[in-house]
């Protein structure tokens, strides 16, 4: 054998040995993985609970607790169970659930890998929700035995129990357990109760369309609630019917016929009542937004701790139905109320619907949390004056000219149809003037108004000038919940808390998830306090006096919105949002649809303020409510209203107002309005205006000097007069009586002349001072020509119109 041949043979043997080693190593690794996997799987399932028929028949219901951790109700309110035998369930009804939940239910052994792959494809082709990945058997196990935590251990235990269950129970028995334990919404556990709640029927009487509707509900009972969301329920039903047709459970003709049946015509209107239902509904919605699955909330055995104040909620329900002091005009008149803690954002009560029957409908429409309506003047602190203080450091005395305003061809008006000349920011807000609010909005840069609102939890698609007075477009709108959260920020020194209803959730295994809202800075404390101080005046002397509560320091704002054409004396929405250092409440009233026959009259617009007053009074009756504390960043300055200057020691008290300034900002001796050019005046007009103001200042300074010289001259004359009187007295002592009498007569004559001269001097000086004031007022307080003639009439009229705000 040659040397080359031996070398090749050696090489071949080495390769063979290497391959053998690789195969052995791979086998050992695979075996190790199997062993490790087996051990891990054993570790995961070793503490799996044993199957129990009693447990399989009854899912674990979640429980709601109030702020004192006392049980309020099961999450479903009043549970309704009506077990059915599988033999009494029509085949087509069974197939509706099988088609949408587990098409291979009768073929697999508990866990179906092909089902999982098929569900992924179906969801990609027909949209999310076409089919689920878990088998019906797994869902029975999950709903009755295990917590809804998404962990590998729970999934392993679920699969293990599903396989065990398939060994011990028949397919019909498992399907019966499934349809008797799943939650359908409105307190209905099981198919029997659902058929009765939704259709007032026995299961044996269900049609294909009704069966498809019910089969689609367990995935998300509230989201597909046919009473609240008929369109979503219709879409979900069509997905179920398509699945039944695809798996040959029904023909295409039957599917089409079932799809053409209107949801509303199928439903029964009789519902269970729960006085806390509006609050519970919102708590569920809040948890879903935070990642909890709805069907697991009903069946997961959670302990859900909330912020609910049962006493406040009961009182809110009571006044929402109408009292002697709150006469609702008719049953169609709606209201939405949110009461929350100013400091924490914790929701204490929700008045979602004033109809006592509708209030108890689970997942019913909630006028406190679900609406998106125009806010009217309640938006002015949020989009106008708040940002002006925050970004531009305006004082509460900042001067704004209330005059004719036209933008993009639209003329804006005040609610009283008048212009009020130069007014302060405080006057504008207290009296709810529209034009100063819009002008303030126009002074802001870029998206400052939108950003400020977003900091308070109100996200807007747009921010047009009409938004400055609450005239929102179709894309935007607010609810009492949103407004309460925003206004509470003003009462909480600028700290925003997103309103929340759930403090924590405890899982069956004992794990706790904390959910309280964390505060975040939304504005400077000076902005919050200065807005609050002005809103206190709204309640004390402005448009919100009807909501005032004696002895309770509070702030608030009214708001109404324009009605459709054809309604001259009414509105579409009526708001009142107010707060103390302890509580914040937002109230909306109105109709679902406004028409010439159905709108808010001026008398009805009072109801929002009356509701606020009743609810806030009750909530505050047993607590000590502190007043709002002025922060060190705010300086109070006394202003002379006659000329806009800082008041002096000689300013009459009747002409002094206390106004607030951001500390550190310049406090000039006199305030003059600086407005953006909204009337197309050229720069020459502006220069002329500045020139006149300068001349006026010089004239006033000259008059002040002349006045001082006159006073000095008067003092000198008085002194001379006194010396002359002393000389006359000495002369009288030395003269005889007759001469003395003559001298006295002459002296008296001289005194009369001097007095007449002094009176003439004083009269002339007063006249000049008066003219000075008139000149100053004409310059500092400009208005329209018509307004200057009617100023005295306007003052009294404004007082009368404060309670009749129409934005």
Steps between C-alpha positions, in 0.01 A plus 500: 500500500643825392566785735230711328235230544578462868469874545154505339386207715616675816316816398178307435512332840550832668193644325291201601603537863422873487151432358435240765600744771272768352206259482558385856532861621184605317310206646625578847401868463157404368459250779608759752249747361227239522595421856526867593175572319333212672627608837394860429159388383465285809599798714241713326214257536583329828276736702218501244165471682301180460191501280173551685160484336358754746780743417453445128135598525565832678755759386665730753321836501695825548389732781483881518599684821448867590756753631465353852567148364144391568339270245262685272397236244620227274646648187188395312267671745215253557615163370251312290554126443269260318684172430395301193540137395694449179217284364270807513738712294424488124785371285528825308537691826777262611669538162501879529729476804710221352549687170633816659685350797625152403407359155689171564348464846366149436832376351782611731593370842502824696789689336494555124820625331327504162225715654760752617656524153157524336392776739804708405416469130130573555579813698732620225239441227178608674615736771588459862245292687404269214622204707674450834810292565386318814270201479163500673642250748786734587260788547287298745814428700618860488162644601450268794841404637783735416579867538510708181869580546689455171783276621665187363400311812133584459506400134669169580247427774215596268617258230557223751154538658336520157651163403394352833152640457462342156582161659232536767214673318325462167492775239135577575571526871790737438291715261221512756743620766626764260165652404384496865805682643596768246395859563276678247464844661214663692552261792423192287718197568432218261300463180166448677520832685629681189206379288264634761679835556552589136198341332266396782502148349577143591821362347298254292329792323816679385539573130826474305538879506443516876736210562771672295453822697538320832796293380686823419451663841735307735814634334406853613158534663508881533663578168243296308206593725205522255312744726786748504689422178256348249736559207792324667268215604377468141856479366593238758189295416596502132844362586334211686258432214788500248687249716192276517466515121871432443490190719181377329278537806250712303437574134586832335126574469447451874803717578373780275152488651640516854725793410203698370318485834525832686652481846251744656203291391637195679571646843289504815510831691462364854822547697631449852553804722807587707536841663880482466495373144623822335805505727565126457478533122761773499727298730485210251579734208795640694642154567461398135698810396773395742540160336252273677293269279131551553389139507771431758378788715161331535632149554843551655403524865658844541456724800460846346547788743352830383472867597120484531336699781168312548331786683598759238396262223161434656435872542608570143258235374225661705541856373547378143144368499363843593407678825283793604798734462605354165197478271606318183287609202431150364625140494709557186710765678841341574775569751851376571689555827846414630607562860868448573771571755680823407835391644521142366269466199308220672144483363246494783172487307375484142155611390485342158130521421214667682252232396482270808433197280770580247748569781493133590547366149836337486724651235232763435600835352672717758446874461777571751777308325391419144377829353708738285320835514596863447612654832394860447666755730628234740791463255618862544730434799648203310556637148522877562578650838694208648752489212523883499613496864719192460689602185464882492491579873183706469356649817134475592480873422638464148300738280314375193284705266153356455400624158362384167692193383481328164719207396485320166170665421338401829395763752524399865269637769464506877200335659343838574559628147709795625860619506648605834813690402818444697449223756735299716556127461315454829196694380501307174496162671262593780245639255577237237564741214586321177700756304773552767531120526557467124748788503689332782507175303643690198785633715628146558770355277492182290331216690531643851123477559488137383805410707356658814172312450688174438682547831155499661390178328308664212652402166369698205541436129469871426503837674324763291393844635146368544642243743594789730134535599414129490379470140666167424481316169375146441844349563526635853281506807519451875323303771435594863777255592754687288388840627514387864857379454603828338340732758631296793850590379429869569388409850804276558774760449558397139543126561295286259365158594326296235158417650490137610248257649717197595772517764624141477416150378575188703544173312370171644856392583548813712705714259397868506525752217491865612313735264470837675556808285836671536509880494698698246568870468267654241561870570673735743336557835451869421288412196284263703445752780432801278240307297346375824482851646313627192268199499416571864367835381293321235317323783484802730385766255507368144308247294525223759334656804216248488754225584647688798498316832508721810811453710674276247805644320460388142568593138312414182384589152179486301473407135227489238512439124307646211188315385420405139334749267139571583556522877542857621484465877667177601815287482625153411723428802508640851804444726627582842843389615623597846734398777613544857830389650329166576259419215450579133171449318411537132138507386364490143132524410319489168326275250652222294374682191409869498211623286251785488271289720774373730759746632623657823299807596649777714320357800626147429858630469491557878474127567872431451583754773230367731623141458855611578386688809303205640776242440788720618306608811433140595858387440642790706258502791703294748852618418705811564577657164802731496522802272748512212846614611684770304848373404813711542522530119194729495498867604182691583494862379241773571392673180327837460218419258461866399828511312650152509788607723620336817279646773642764733412596856265763361303262275139459622425148618210482257749535213743229616505139379740227604663329204755221475839509326765238445777586743809630328316645204505875438214690659481826296337809640224481244359220285415546136362226272734360238296303250576317180372683194169324424341792313767555231619838644831608350816585690435875469186466711700322766769770498234770524341321794834475682567871430164601649562287806840662548351849467233404750765385750688829459177699545415312819850556635473874426162522672639319800777760529251789462287349769794480740590866428140606574505318829827670592355841410191436711719414800691829465177705475360326803810580700485869404135511593571362849773764557260777393235374744753510786589863419134600485440343843778706662356817344153422633632477861630858488208670321177608658173312462372695200824469313513137600157440355597671176816293478304183567256588225781571257676178608188295443466650158862407423447144627193452281696611201787266583263208553326564171838506328603172665176334402546614142853357500377168638212488253736565211743233623223244543377578153846446357543175695163383374598588145827310552305191601266534205791536259672201656192284492428583141851390408541202730153356460416527128188342360268522207312825444174329574638347815619830648145636478355194669764427762279567803220287355747221426627473858157416640419278203821301547401419856165369384651299217766322708260215568394480135828417327462396137831432327 
